[in-house]
Amino acid sequence: MSADALALLARVNIVGAVAVLLVLGLRAPVRRAFGSQAAYLLWVLVPAVALAALLPRPESTTILDPVILAASDATSRAVPADARERAADLLFAAWLVGAGGLAAVFTAQQARYAAGLGRLIPDGPRRLRSDRIGAGPAVVGALRPRIVMPADFEDRFDAGEREVVLAHEEAHLARGDAVVNLAATVLLCLCWFNPLAHLAARRLRMDQELACDAEVVARFPSARRAYAAALLKTQLSTQPLPLGCHWPPAAEHPLKERITMLTLAQPGPRARAAGLAVVSLAALAAGAAAWAAQPATQPVMVAAPVWTSRPDGEDVSRVYPTQARAQGLDGRAIVTCRVAGDGRLERCNLTAEAPLGAGFGQAALTLTGRFRMAPVDRKGQPTAGGEIRIPILFRAPAA
């Protein structure tokens, strides 16, 4: 089970890393051509390909039947426990410790940020007012996010600045950005060992803020100066906020990037709509490509086949690789065959062998002619015409 979980985690991280690199390369040109909202939407590609990598690919009926074959001229040697399974268990335990540790760090950061807000009192629909001057403005929370305003909100900002600041925070609520950040935090815990995941989380937050800035500017095109003044007056928190929306404290020159964006001409409605359509199609295409690139799903035990005929020790002895026999070498091979109507195995191919080049693969293919399978029904249907994968373990005679 540990090995399967690690393989799944590795597959998701590999395709996710490709998607992250693609987004990092496209976000700037997409922002220039279609606007900040389209650049923010680009991040949909990452979960799209990750989810596609989890979807199983269709496969014909498959039956697994491990077969241990020994040469007849000697007693088989004991096979030690698979060291790879022990290593997989250790790696899985290390992953659990890392994921739990990062989750604990995020929990502590959220608690520290919430404690820094002081006493909060309701101040309008989905708004809270802090009794401290350095608290907010920000969206705090995930499932029930609220806008938190500082105690000196009216004193620090004039009427025009208050309007655009609240519009920015309300845009976060309307777009569900707090839920997006919750999902990003969970994925970051699961992929804590992947440096690209940490980079993607920071860039996602930046693009999120730029998208909200662009939305406010589109609503209040004549308020660019007031918006820039409000940004300069906003006290950017140095405390991380895992569950909520504010500019990442580790960002490089955040105010410069946001104010520079305000001075640029924004794409028109048609360009923004075209950008959203292009990015949506790109996400669908990336997901489909990730799904198509996945290997066939691992076989599922449908029913234990009843062998009416199978190789015996003498058969194995005749095909056992000569050099492997001389070295007392064990081996393993997996063959994939189609089940004929009379139970014979046909169209057999070698799927894997170990050690490579020792001859066990060819020996396994030679032995497939000795197998016959009795009909096994699955939901009332015979298995004839289905596919069967047979792992064959070769045990060498003792020296």
C-alpha positions in Angstrom: 0.0 0.0 0.0 2.9 2.4 0.8 4.5 1.8 -2.6 1.2 2.4 -4.4 0.6 5.6 -2.5 4.1 6.8 -3.2 3.8 6.0 -6.9 0.5 7.9 -7.1 2.1 10.9 -5.3 5.1 10.8 -7.6 2.9 10.7 -10.7 0.9 13.7 -9.5 4.0 15.7 -8.6 5.7 15.0 -11.9 2.7 16.1 -14.1 2.0 19.0 -11.6 5.6 20.2 -11.9 5.3 20.3 -15.7 2.1 22.3 -15.4 3.7 24.7 -12.9 6.7 25.4 -15.2 4.2 26.0 -18.0 2.2 28.5 -16.0 5.4 30.3 -14.8 6.4 30.7 -18.4 3.0 31.9 -19.6 1.7 34.1 -16.8 3.6 37.3 -17.9 2.8 37.2 -21.6 -0.8 36.2 -20.9 -1.2 39.1 -18.5 0.1 41.5 -21.1 -2.2 40.1 -23.8 -5.4 39.2 -21.9 -5.2 40.8 -18.5 -4.4 39.8 -14.9 -7.6 37.7 -14.6 -6.5 35.4 -17.4 -3.0 35.1 -15.8 -4.6 34.1 -12.5 -6.9 31.6 -14.2 -3.8 30.0 -15.7 -3.2 28.3 -12.4 -6.2 26.1 -13.1 -3.9 24.1 -15.3 -2.1 22.6 -12.3 -5.1 21.0 -10.5 -6.5 20.0 -14.0 -3.5 17.9 -14.9 -3.1 16.6 -11.4 -6.7 15.3 -11.3 -6.3 13.9 -14.8 -3.3 12.0 -13.7 -5.5 10.3 -11.0 -8.2 9.2 -13.4 -7.8 5.6 -14.4 -7.5 4.7 -18.1 -9.9 2.0 -19.4 -8.5 -1.5 -19.6 -9.8 -4.9 -20.5 -10.6 -7.4 -17.8 -7.4 -8.4 -16.0 -6.6 -11.2 -13.6 -3.5 -11.4 -11.5 -2.1 -14.7 -10.4 1.4 -14.8 -8.9 3.2 -18.0 -9.8 6.2 -19.3 -8.0 8.2 -21.8 -10.1 11.2 -23.7 -8.9 13.6 -26.0 -10.8 12.9 -29.6 -10.0 16.5 -30.8 -9.4 17.0 -29.1 -6.1 15.2 -27.6 -3.1 14.3 -23.9 -3.5 16.2 -21.5 -1.4 14.3 -19.2 0.9 13.6 -15.8 -0.6 14.2 -12.9 1.8 11.6 -10.2 2.4 11.5 -7.5 -0.3 13.7 -4.7 0.8 11.9 -2.3 -1.6 8.7 -2.7 0.5 10.5 -1.8 3.6 12.0 1.2 1.9 8.6 2.2 0.6 7.2 2.0 4.1 10.0 4.3 5.5 9.5 6.8 2.7 5.8 6.9 3.2 6.3 7.4 6.9 8.7 10.3 6.2 6.1 11.8 3.8 3.4 11.6 6.5 5.7 13.3 9.0 6.6 16.1 6.6 2.9 16.7 5.6 1.8 16.7 9.2 4.7 19.0 10.2 3.9 21.6 7.5 0.2 21.5 8.5 1.2 22.2 12.1 3.3 25.2 10.9 0.4 26.6 8.9 -1.9 26.1 11.8 0.4 28.0 14.1 0.8 30.8 11.5 -3.0 31.2 11.2 -3.4 31.3 15.0 -0.6 33.9 15.3 -2.2 36.1 12.6 -5.6 35.8 14.2 -4.2 36.7 17.6 -2.6 39.8 16.1 -6.0 41.0 14.9 -7.1 41.8 18.5 -10.7 42.0 19.4 -13.1 41.9 16.4 -16.6 43.3 16.3 -19.2 43.1 13.5 -19.1 46.1 11.2 -21.5 45.3 8.3 -22.2 42.3 6.1 -19.2 39.9 6.2 -17.1 42.7 7.8 -15.3 42.9 11.1 -13.6 45.8 12.7 -10.4 45.3 14.8 -9.5 47.3 17.8 -6.0 47.6 16.5 -4.7 50.0 13.9 -2.3 47.6 12.2 -4.9 44.9 11.5 -5.9 44.7 7.9 -7.5 45.4 5.6 -7.5 41.7 4.6 -9.8 38.8 4.0 -9.3 36.3 6.9 -10.7 32.7 7.0 -11.5 30.1 4.4 -14.9 28.5 4.7 -16.5 31.6 6.2 -14.1 34.4 5.2 -14.6 37.9 6.5 -13.2 41.3 5.7 -11.2 42.7 8.6 -10.7 46.4 8.8 -8.2 48.3 11.1 -9.4 50.5 13.9 -8.2 53.6 12.0 -9.8 52.7 8.7 -11.7 56.0 8.3 -8.8 58.1 9.6 -6.2 56.4 7.3 -8.2 56.4 4.1 -10.4 59.1 2.6 -13.8 58.2 1.1 -12.5 57.4 -2.4 -9.7 55.2 -1.0 -12.1 53.4 1.3 -14.3 52.6 -1.7 -11.6 51.0 -3.7 -10.1 49.1 -0.8 -13.4 47.6 0.1 -14.0 46.8 -3.5 -10.7 44.9 -3.6 -11.5 42.8 -0.6 -15.1 42.2 -1.7 -13.7 41.0 -5.1 -11.8 38.3 -3.1 -15.0 37.2 -1.4 -17.0 37.2 -4.7 -14.4 35.1 -6.6 -13.9 32.6 -3.8 -10.2 33.3 -3.5 -10.2 32.2 0.2 -11.3 28.7 -0.8 -8.7 28.7 -3.6 -6.0 29.5 -1.0 -7.3 26.8 1.3 -7.0 24.3 -1.5 -3.5 25.6 -2.3 -2.5 25.2 1.4 -3.8 21.6 1.5 -1.9 20.7 -1.7 1.2 22.3 -0.4 1.1 20.1 2.7 0.7 17.0 0.5 3.6 18.1 -1.8 5.8 19.6 0.9 8.9 18.0 -0.5 8.5 19.7 -4.0 10.1 23.1 -4.2 8.0 24.0 -7.3 4.9 23.6 -5.1 6.2 26.3 -2.7 7.1 28.6 -5.6 3.7 28.0 -7.2 1.9 28.9 -4.0 3.7 32.2 -3.7 3.1 33.2 -7.4 -0.5 32.1 -7.1 -1.0 34.6 -4.3 0.7 37.4 -6.3 -1.4 36.7 -9.4 -4.5 36.6 -7.2 -3.9 40.1 -5.8 -3.1 41.5 -9.3 -6.3 40.1 -10.6 -8.3 41.8 -7.9 -6.5 45.0 -8.5 -7.3 44.8 -12.2 -11.0 44.1 -11.4 -11.2 47.1 -9.2 -9.5 49.4 -11.8 -12.0 48.1 -14.4 -14.9 49.0 -12.1 -13.4 52.4 -11.1 -11.3 53.5 -14.1 -11.0 57.1 -12.8 -9.8 56.0 -9.4 -6.3 54.9 -10.3 -4.7 57.6 -8.2 -6.9 56.9 -5.2 -6.1 53.2 -5.5 -2.4 53.8 -5.7 -2.6 56.1 -2.6 -4.6 53.4 -0.8 -1.9 50.8 -1.6 0.8 53.1 -0.2 -1.2 53.6 3.0 -1.9 50.0 3.5 0.3 48.3 6.0 1.4 45.0 4.4 1.5 42.4 7.1 4.8 40.6 7.7 2.9 37.6 9.2 2.0 34.8 6.9 -1.8 34.2 6.4 -2.3 30.6 5.2 -6.1 30.9 5.2 -7.1 34.2 3.8 -6.1 36.8 1.2 -3.3 39.3 1.5 -0.1 40.0 -0.3 2.5 37.3 0.5 5.0 38.8 3.0 7.9 37.1 1.2 7.1 38.8 -2.1 9.8 40.9 -3.7 8.8 44.6 -4.1 5.1 43.9 -3.9 4.0 47.6 -3.9 6.1 48.4 -6.9 4.6 45.6 -9.0 1.0 46.5 -8.0 1.4 50.2 -8.6 3.2 49.6 -11.9 0.2 47.5 -13.0 -2.1 50.5 -12.3 -0.2 52.7 -14.7 -0.6 50.2 -17.6 -3.4 50.1 -20.1 -5.8 47.3 -19.3 -7.1 45.0 -22.0 -10.7 45.7 -23.1 -13.7 43.4 -22.3 -13.3 41.5 -25.5 -9.6 40.7 -24.9 -10.4 39.7 -21.3 -13.2 37.4 -22.5 -10.9 35.9 -25.1 -8.2 35.3 -22.5 -10.6 33.5 -20.2 -11.8 31.3 -23.1 -8.2 30.5 -24.3 -7.1 29.6 -20.8 -10.1 27.4 -20.1 -9.5 25.5 -23.4 -5.8 25.2 -22.5 -6.8 23.7 -19.1 -9.0 21.2 -20.8 -6.4 20.3 -23.3 -3.7 20.0 -20.6 -5.9 17.7 -18.6 -6.7 15.5 -21.6 -3.0 15.3 -22.5 -2.1 14.4 -18.9 -4.8 11.6 -18.9 -3.7 10.3 -22.2 -0.1 10.1 -21.2 -0.8 8.0 -18.1 0.1 4.3 -18.3 -2.7 1.7 -18.1 -4.0 1.2 -14.6 -2.6 -1.6 -12.5 -4.5 -4.8 -12.9 -7.3 -5.5 -10.4 -7.9 -8.9 -9.0 -11.2 -10.0 -10.6 -11.1 -13.6 -9.6 -8.4 -16.2 -9.0 -8.0 -18.2 -12.2 -8.3 -21.9 -12.0 -5.4 -23.4 -13.9 -6.2 -26.7 -15.6 -2.6 -26.8 -16.7 0.5 -24.9 -15.7 4.3 -25.5 -15.8 5.9 -27.8 -13.4 9.4 -28.1 -12.0 10.8 -30.0 -15.0 9.4 -27.4 -17.4 11.2 -24.7 -15.4 14.4 -26.7 -15.3 14.5 -27.0 -19.0 14.1 -23.2 -19.7 16.1 -21.9 -16.6 18.8 -19.5 -17.9 22.1 -21.4 -17.8 24.2 -18.6 -16.4 21.6 -17.7 -13.8 21.5 -21.3 -12.7 25.3 -21.4 -12.4 25.2 -18.3 -10.2 22.3 -19.5 -8.1 20.4 -16.4 -9.3 16.6 -15.9 -8.7 14.6 -14.0 -11.1 11.2 -12.4 -11.8 9.3 -11.7 -15.0 5.8 -10.5 -15.9 4.1 -11.6 -19.0 0.8 -10.1 -20.4 -1.4 -12.5 -22.5 -4.8 -12.6 -24.1 -7.0 -15.4 -22.9 -8.3 -17.6 -25.7 -11.8 -19.2 -25.7 -10.3 -22.6 -24.8 -8.3 -21.2 -21.9 -4.9 -21.0 -23.8 -2.8 -17.9 -23.5 -2.0 -16.1 -26.7 -0.4 -12.9 -27.9 1.9 -12.9 -24.9 4.4 -10.1 -24.4 7.0 -9.5 -21.8 6.1 -6.6 -19.5 9.0 -6.6 -17.1 11.9 -8.8 -15.9 14.5 -8.6 -13.2 17.4 -8.7 -13.3 17.6 -7.3 -16.8 19.4 -9.4 -19.3 19.6 -12.6 -17.2 17.2 -14.4 -19.6 14.2 -14.8 -17.2 11.9 -12.8 -19.6 12.5 -15.2 -22.5 12.1 -18.2 -20.1 8.7 -16.8 -18.9 7.5 -16.4 -22.5 8.5 -20.0 -23.3 6.5 -21.2 -20.3 3.2 -19.5 -21.3 2.4 -22.3 -23.7 2.1 -24.6 -20.7 -0.7 -22.6 -19.1 -4.4 -23.4 -19.5 -7.1 -21.6 -17.7 -10.7 -22.8 -16.8 -13.4 -20.3 -17.6 -13.9 -17.7 -14.9 -17.0 -15.5 -15.0 -17.1 -11.9 -14.1 -20.7 -10.5 -13.8 -21.9 -13.5 -15.8 -19.4 -12.9 -18.6 -16.5 -15.3 -19.5 -13.0 -14.0 -19.3 -12.2 -15.2 -22.8 -10.9 -12.3 -24.8 -9.7 -10.5 -21.7 -6.2 -9.7 -20.7 -4.1 -11.5 -18.0 -0.9 -10.4 -16.4 1.1 -13.2 -14.8 4.1 -12.4 -12.5 6.4 -15.4 -12.5 9.0 -15.8 -9.7 11.9 -18.1 -10.5 13.7 -19.7 -7.7 17.1 -21.1 -8.5 18.3 -24.4 -7.1 20.5 -24.2 -4.1 24.3 -24.2 -4.7 
